């Protein structure tokens, strides 16, 4: 590691993550109904997709794959093998800080999405893990007080 710098870090926060998917409608439904994100403005790229917002910030970019014409996507983002469209690859999971644990449990149960819960007492943290329709693992972090 280098010496501590007095300059602010050039990288300040995670802006968004992108998911390439052949299940665009199903994935939009998941993120709007389970995660309570809003489907919002997205530039008119030459390939299908959706940008999903939380608190006015686009946090998930869905990149739709049109198997009949992937040329716009390939031109903009490059070519990737279809087997790369499942799971999180070398990234294990994506985590969000959240409130409303009981409501999240209800939404997951109502839609029959399997989830796992873990507590980290030393951090007063309660975690809920589940997968989106593409196999991307989501971690929701709640205050330990919400878990009771």
N, C-alpha and C positions, 0 to 999 in steps of 0.2 A: 504494500500500500504506500501511496505517496503521502507527503506531509498534509496535514489538515489545511485546506484552503479557506481563505476568508471570502472568496467569491461564491455566490450562490451556485448550486449544482445546475449544470446545463439541462439535465433531465429532471423535471419536477414531479410528474405523475403519469400513471398509465392513462392514455387518452381513450382507447377503445381496443376491442379485439374483433377479428373478422373470422367468420366461419364460411367455408365453401360448402354448399349443400345442393343436393338434388331434391331435397324436400323443403322447398322454400315456404310454401303455405303452412305446412305443419310446424315449421320452425318459428315462423312469425306468430302463429297461434300460441305456441309454448311460451315464448318470451313476453307476449302481451297478457296472456291469461295467468300464467304461473308467476312470472317475475314482475308483473304489473308495469312493464315498460310500455312506452307509447311508440307506435309506428309513425315516423315523421319524415320530414324533408330528406330527400336523397337526390344528389345531382343526377342528371340524365345520362348515366353511363350507357355504353353500348352492350350491356349485358343485364340480365335481371338481378334484382336484389332489393334489400330493404335496410333502412337504418332505424335502429331501435334506441329510444331515448329514456333517460332517467334524470329527473330534475333539470330538464332542458339541455342535457349533454348527451350526444350520441355515444353510447357505450358499447353497442354491439352492431357491427356491420355484417349483414348477411349477403353473401355473394352467391347468387343463384347460378347453377350450372345448367345450361341448355344443351343436352347431349346432341341435339340435332344441328346446333350452330354455336359452338363454343368460341368462335373466332374473336368476338369483341372482348371476351374475358381473357383469352390467351394474349391478345394484343396489349391489354392494359396491365394485367397482373402476372402474366407468364403461364406456362403450361405446367400442370401437376397431374400425376397419375390419379385415376379415379379411386384407387385404394387409399389415397391420402385424404379422402373425404369422410372418414369415420374416426371417432375418438379424438383424443387430444395430442396424439403423437408423442413427442418428447416433453411437451408441457403436461404436467400431471393434472392441474385443475386451475380454474379461475375463481377468485374469491371476491365477495362483496360484503361490506359492512351493512347491516340491516337492522330494522326493528319490526315487530309484528310476528313473532315466532308462532303464536297460536294460529294466526291467520294463514301463515305459510303451511303449517302442518295440515290445516283443513283443505287448502287448495291442492296440495300434493295427494292427500288421501282421496279427495273427490275425483281426481283425474287418474287415480290408481298408479301414480308415479312412485316407484320404490325409492326410499330414502334411508340414509343412515345418520344417526346423531352421535356426537361426541362432545364431551365437556373437557375443558382445560381449566380446572379450578384455580391454578396459580395465576391465571390471566383473567379470571372471571369471564370466561368466554364459553359460549355454547355454539357448536357448529352443526349445520345440517348439510349433508352431501347428497346430490342426485345428478342424473344425467339428462341432457337435452335430447331431442330426437336424433341428433347426429352422434351421440356418444360423448359429447363434451361434458366433463365433470364440472359441476358448479358447487362451490362452497359458500354457504350463507353464514355469516358470523353475527351472532346476537350476544347481547349482554347476558352473563350468567344469571342475573336477577330475573330475566324473562323466563328462564327454564325452571325457576322455582327451587 
